Amino acid sequence: MNIKYVNTNIIAKDCKSYEKTRLFYKAMGFKPLEVFKNYWDENDPCLFMVNI
């Protein structure tokens, strides 16, 4: 089984570059799995996406 994952910023919903990044990952088949609230910083939650 080949599992790929990516981490991206989730709080920056208004930021066009992060929005484009999330759309790109979704287009590549990645699906949101979990948000880690303290992965980088408590004010900077991380969206963990996987592609199986």
N, CA, C and O atoms as CSV, one atom per row, in Angstrom:
chain,resi,resn,atom,element,x,y,z
A,1,MET,N,N,0.846,-1.169,0.000
A,1,MET,CA,C,0.000,0.000,0.000
A,1,MET,C,C,0.896,1.238,0.000
A,1,MET,O,O,1.862,1.322,0.758
A,2,ASN,N,N,0.565,2.175,-0.843
A,2,ASN,CA,C,1.336,3.409,-0.965
A,2,ASN,C,C,0.509,4.560,-0.391
A,2,ASN,O,O,-0.487,4.967,-0.987
A,3,ILE,N,N,0.914,5.074,0.746
A,3,ILE,CA,C,0.205,6.176,1.396
A,3,ILE,C,C,1.064,7.430,1.302
A,3,ILE,O,O,2.231,7.434,1.695
A,4,LYS,N,N,0.471,8.479,0.781
A,4,LYS,CA,C,1.159,9.770,0.720
A,4,LYS,C,C,0.419,10.736,1.637
A,4,LYS,O,O,-0.797,10.645,1.803
A,5,TYR,N,N,1.163,11.655,2.225
A,5,TYR,CA,C,0.507,12.654,3.065
A,5,TYR,C,C,1.167,14.010,2.876
A,5,TYR,O,O,2.331,14.114,2.490
A,6,VAL,N,N,0.395,15.031,3.157
A,6,VAL,CA,C,0.894,16.406,3.117
A,6,VAL,C,C,0.340,17.147,4.326
A,6,VAL,O,O,-0.713,16.799,4.862
A,7,ASN,N,N,1.058,18.155,4.733
A,7,ASN,CA,C,0.609,19.053,5.798
A,7,ASN,C,C,0.488,20.443,5.198
A,7,ASN,O,O,1.357,20.879,4.443
A,8,THR,N,N,-0.577,21.130,5.532
A,8,THR,CA,C,-0.736,22.502,5.075
A,8,THR,C,C,-1.465,23.302,6.145
A,8,THR,O,O,-2.064,22.744,7.064
A,9,ASN,N,N,-1.404,24.579,6.009
A,9,ASN,CA,C,-2.046,25.472,6.966
A,9,ASN,C,C,-3.551,25.458,6.744
A,9,ASN,O,O,-4.008,25.527,5.603
A,10,ILE,N,N,-4.315,25.371,7.804
A,10,ILE,CA,C,-5.775,25.364,7.678
A,10,ILE,C,C,-6.388,26.688,8.109
A,10,ILE,O,O,-7.480,27.034,7.659
A,11,ILE,N,N,-5.715,27.424,8.961
A,11,ILE,CA,C,-6.296,28.660,9.481
A,11,ILE,C,C,-6.279,29.783,8.449
A,11,ILE,O,O,-7.068,30.725,8.535
A,12,ALA,N,N,-5.397,29.682,7.495
A,12,ALA,CA,C,-5.247,30.743,6.494
A,12,ALA,C,C,-6.292,30.606,5.396
A,12,ALA,O,O,-5.951,30.614,4.213
A,13,LYS,N,N,-7.545,30.481,5.768
A,13,LYS,CA,C,-8.614,30.285,4.789
A,13,LYS,C,C,-8.770,31.481,3.864
A,13,LYS,O,O,-9.210,31.333,2.723
A,14,ASP,N,N,-8.416,32.655,4.344
A,14,ASP,CA,C,-8.535,33.853,3.524
A,14,ASP,C,C,-7.304,34.082,2.653
A,14,ASP,O,O,-7.309,34.952,1.782
A,15,CYS,N,N,-6.278,33.322,2.881
A,15,CYS,CA,C,-5.036,33.480,2.136
A,15,CYS,C,C,-5.145,32.702,0.816
A,15,CYS,O,O,-5.289,31.480,0.821
A,16,LYS,N,N,-5.075,33.409,-0.290
A,16,LYS,CA,C,-5.263,32.789,-1.606
A,16,LYS,C,C,-4.221,31.715,-1.908
A,16,LYS,O,O,-4.542,30.709,-2.540
A,17,SER,N,N,-2.983,31.912,-1.466
A,17,SER,CA,C,-1.959,30.914,-1.787
A,17,SER,C,C,-2.235,29.591,-1.073
A,17,SER,O,O,-2.056,28.529,-1.669
A,18,TYR,N,N,-2.664,29.631,0.182
A,18,TYR,CA,C,-2.989,28.385,0.882
A,18,TYR,C,C,-4.259,27.763,0.318
A,18,TYR,O,O,-4.374,26.539,0.247
A,19,GLU,N,N,-5.202,28.591,-0.079
A,19,GLU,CA,C,-6.421,28.070,-0.691
A,19,GLU,C,C,-6.078,27.327,-1.985
A,19,GLU,O,O,-6.607,26.246,-2.243
A,20,LYS,N,N,-5.202,27.903,-2.787
A,20,LYS,CA,C,-4.772,27.254,-4.028
A,20,LYS,C,C,-4.022,25.960,-3.737
A,20,LYS,O,O,-4.169,24.971,-4.455
A,21,THR,N,N,-3.223,25.975,-2.686
A,21,THR,CA,C,-2.482,24.769,-2.301
A,21,THR,C,C,-3.439,23.649,-1.922
A,21,THR,O,O,-3.282,22.516,-2.375
A,22,ARG,N,N,-4.434,23.964,-1.089
A,22,ARG,CA,C,-5.405,22.938,-0.688
A,22,ARG,C,C,-6.194,22.423,-1.891
A,22,ARG,O,O,-6.457,21.224,-1.986
A,23,LEU,N,N,-6.571,23.300,-2.799
A,23,LEU,CA,C,-7.292,22.869,-4.001
A,23,LEU,C,C,-6.420,21.976,-4.884
A,23,LEU,O,O,-6.907,21.007,-5.466
A,24,PHE,N,N,-5.147,22.301,-4.979
A,24,PHE,CA,C,-4.221,21.464,-5.745
A,24,PHE,C,C,-4.145,20.065,-5.135
A,24,PHE,O,O,-4.255,19.067,-5.847
A,25,TYR,N,N,-3.959,19.997,-3.825
A,25,TYR,CA,C,-3.878,18.694,-3.166
A,25,TYR,C,C,-5.172,17.898,-3.369
A,25,TYR,O,O,-5.126,16.696,-3.629
A,26,LYS,N,N,-6.313,18.559,-3.254
A,26,LYS,CA,C,-7.592,17.873,-3.479
A,26,LYS,C,C,-7.680,17.354,-4.909
A,26,LYS,O,O,-8.160,16.244,-5.140
A,27,ALA,N,N,-7.220,18.152,-5.868
A,27,ALA,CA,C,-7.233,17.728,-7.271
A,27,ALA,C,C,-6.313,16.526,-7.504
A,27,ALA,O,O,-6.544,15.738,-8.421
A,28,MET,N,N,-5.287,16.384,-6.689
A,28,MET,CA,C,-4.351,15.263,-6.791
A,28,MET,C,C,-4.839,14.039,-6.016
A,28,MET,O,O,-4.142,13.027,-5.941
A,29,GLY,N,N,-6.041,14.135,-5.439
A,29,GLY,CA,C,-6.634,12.988,-4.765
A,29,GLY,C,C,-6.446,12.956,-3.259
A,29,GLY,O,O,-6.836,11.985,-2.612
A,30,PHE,N,N,-5.856,14.001,-2.688
A,30,PHE,CA,C,-5.678,14.042,-1.238
A,30,PHE,C,C,-6.993,14.404,-0.562
A,30,PHE,O,O,-7.772,15.209,-1.072
A,31,LYS,N,N,-7.218,13.802,0.579
A,31,LYS,CA,C,-8.429,14.062,1.349
A,31,LYS,C,C,-8.039,14.524,2.751
A,31,LYS,O,O,-7.089,14.005,3.336
A,32,PRO,N,N,-8.773,15.501,3.291
A,32,PRO,CA,C,-8.490,15.949,4.657
A,32,PRO,C,C,-8.690,14.800,5.644
A,32,PRO,O,O,-9.690,14.084,5.579
A,33,LEU,N,N,-7.754,14.634,6.538
A,33,LEU,CA,C,-7.855,13.568,7.526
A,33,LEU,C,C,-8.055,14.128,8.929
A,33,LEU,O,O,-8.968,13.717,9.646
A,34,GLU,N,N,-7.197,15.066,9.316
A,34,GLU,CA,C,-7.275,15.583,10.678
A,34,GLU,C,C,-6.602,16.949,10.756
A,34,GLU,O,O,-5.679,17.251,10.000
A,35,VAL,N,N,-7.084,17.757,11.680
A,35,VAL,CA,C,-6.453,19.042,11.972
A,35,VAL,C,C,-5.726,18.905,13.302
A,35,VAL,O,O,-6.318,18.528,14.313
A,36,PHE,N,N,-4.441,19.215,13.286
A,36,PHE,CA,C,-3.631,19.195,14.502
A,36,PHE,C,C,-3.468,20.631,14.981
A,36,PHE,O,O,-2.801,21.442,14.339
A,37,LYS,N,N,-4.079,20.929,16.103
A,37,LYS,CA,C,-4.110,22.312,16.586
A,37,LYS,C,C,-2.765,22.798,17.110
A,37,LYS,O,O,-2.515,24.004,17.133
A,38,ASN,N,N,-1.909,21.898,17.525
A,38,ASN,CA,C,-0.621,22.307,18.095
A,38,ASN,C,C,0.569,21.737,17.323
A,38,ASN,O,O,1.659,21.609,17.880
A,39,TYR,N,N,0.377,21.399,16.071
A,39,TYR,CA,C,1.455,20.791,15.281
A,39,TYR,C,C,2.624,21.760,15.114
A,39,TYR,O,O,3.769,21.419,15.412
A,40,TRP,N,N,2.332,22.961,14.640
A,40,TRP,CA,C,3.368,23.985,14.505
A,40,TRP,C,C,3.320,24.942,15.688
A,40,TRP,O,O,4.335,25.246,16.316
A,41,ASP,N,N,2.109,25.405,15.969
A,41,ASP,CA,C,1.913,26.408,17.010
A,41,ASP,C,C,0.420,26.433,17.314
A,41,ASP,O,O,-0.390,26.115,16.443
A,42,GLU,N,N,0.050,26.796,18.509
A,42,GLU,CA,C,-1.376,26.786,18.854
A,42,GLU,C,C,-2.189,27.776,18.023
A,42,GLU,O,O,-3.405,27.626,17.901
A,43,ASN,N,N,-1.537,28.777,17.456
A,43,ASN,CA,C,-2.226,29.746,16.603
A,43,ASN,C,C,-2.076,29.430,15.119
A,43,ASN,O,O,-2.475,30.224,14.267
A,44,ASP,N,N,-1.507,28.282,14.816
A,44,ASP,CA,C,-1.214,27.917,13.427
A,44,ASP,C,C,-1.520,26.434,13.209
A,44,ASP,O,O,-0.599,25.637,13.036
A,45,PRO,N,N,-2.806,26.053,13.216
A,45,PRO,CA,C,-3.149,24.639,13.083
A,45,PRO,C,C,-2.788,24.060,11.714
A,45,PRO,O,O,-2.772,24.759,10.701
A,46,CYS,N,N,-2.506,22.789,11.726
A,46,CYS,CA,C,-2.047,22.072,10.545
A,46,CYS,C,C,-3.137,21.126,10.045
A,46,CYS,O,O,-3.709,20.361,10.822
A,47,LEU,N,N,-3.418,21.183,8.753
A,47,LEU,CA,C,-4.331,20.236,8.117
A,47,LEU,C,C,-3.498,19.093,7.552
A,47,LEU,O,O,-2.602,19.313,6.737
A,48,PHE,N,N,-3.791,17.893,7.982
A,48,PHE,CA,C,-3.107,16.684,7.537
A,48,PHE,C,C,-3.996,16.041,6.481
A,48,PHE,O,O,-5.145,15.697,6.760
A,49,MET,N,N,-3.467,15.877,5.268
A,49,MET,CA,C,-4.232,15.293,4.164
A,49,MET,C,C,-3.529,14.026,3.683
A,49,MET,O,O,-2.300,13.953,3.682
A,50,VAL,N,N,-4.314,13.032,3.274
A,50,VAL,CA,C,-3.740,11.767,2.819
A,50,VAL,C,C,-4.263,11.390,1.436
A,50,VAL,O,O,-5.344,11.799,1.013
A,51,ASN,N,N,-3.452,10.598,0.761
A,51,ASN,CA,C,-3.817,10.026,-0.529
A,51,ASN,C,C,-3.407,8.565,-0.465
A,51,ASN,O,O,-2.222,8.243,-0.385
A,52,ILE,N,N,-4.391,7.690,-0.502
A,52,ILE,CA,C,-4.117,6.249,-0.398
A,52,ILE,C,C,-4.383,5.597,-1.741
A,52,ILE,O,O,-4.217,4.385,-1.882
